[in-house]
Amino acid sequence: MTQKKNIVGPQVRKLRDQKGLTQEMFAARCTVLGLDLSRATLSKIEAQLRCVTDTELVALAEALKVDVTMLLPPKKVRAR
């Protein structure tokens, strides 16, 4: 089993899909905002196969027009 290299990939994919953006469209939006990101790199991020730096995290949130916290996985309810 491959170790996950980021925790934001599934949320990036979910939010991108909700906004009706293809990977190519979203990668282009990121590039316009200064984050040089290919569709292949975005695919690896979404599949949790590539690490995401803090600056990339901020740029991804900006490109999705969401707060950075929206890219973090939802908190799990703790069992009591």
C-alpha positions, 0 to 999 in steps of 0.5 A: 500500500502506498503512503498518502503524500498529502491530506488535501487531494480528495477535497481539491477534487471534490471542490473542483468537481462542484465548481464544474472545472475539469483538471485542465481548466483548474490547472490553467486557473492555477497557472494564471494565479502564479502556480505553475501546475500541469494537469498531470501534477494536479492529478497526482495531488488529487490522488494523494501521490504528490506532496503539497507545499504550504504555498501551493495549498494557499494557491489551490485555495485561491484558485478554488475561491475557498478558505484554506481550511476548506481543503483540509479533510472534515473532522471525524466525530470522536467516539465517546 
